[in-house]
Amino acid sequence: MTCSTCEDFSQPRPIRLPADLTSAILLLQAAVAQGRLTVLPAYSATYTLPAFSTLDAEGPWHEIVENRFACTACGQKYLLSAETYHGHGGSLEVMTAP
């Protein structure tokens, strides 16, 4: 469940174009800088994922972008995921499972 600190992340944001990913990264960078979200450790059993701190909003991006965040007030978790190389898109959305 979201709170007033993270409510602007409560609706899924589809990523269909590079501009959508740029927008999501800039939004998340601002929220982290404001102390509203914290970056959670990146983990994937399949891919080596770059840290969010190294992610350039304008690219170039790794083939897979996958970063997790948590609200500093309520703990709600969010996932930014995108498959950039083949253009399959992705999303910025609430995580419903760990």
Long-range contacts (C-beta under 8 A, 24 or more apart in sequence): 1-74, 1-76, 2-71, 2-74, 2-76, 2-94, 3-71, 3-73, 3-74, 3-76, 4-73, 5-36, 5-71, 5-72, 5-73, 5-74, 6-31, 6-36, 6-37, 6-71, 6-73, 6-74, 6-76, 6-78, 9-37, 9-71, 9-76, 9-78, 9-92, 9-94, 10-94, 12-91, 12-92, 12-93, 12-94, 13-91, 13-92, 13-93, 14-89, 14-90, 14-91, 15-82, 15-89, 15-90, 15-91, 15-92, 16-89, 18-59, 18-84, 20-89, 21-59, 21-61, 21-65, 21-82, 21-84, 21-90, 22-57, 22-58, 22-59, 24-80, 24-92, 25-55, 25-56, 25-57, 25-80, 26-57, 27-92, 28-52, 28-67, 28-69, 28-80, 28-92, 29-57, 31-69, 32-69, 35-72, 36-71, 36-72, 36-73, 37-69, 37-70, 37-71, 37-72, 37-78, 38-69, 38-70, 38-72, 39-67, 39-68, 39-69, 40-67, 40-68, 40-69, 40-70, 40-77, 41-68, 42-66, 42-67, 42-68, 59-84, 65-90, 68-95
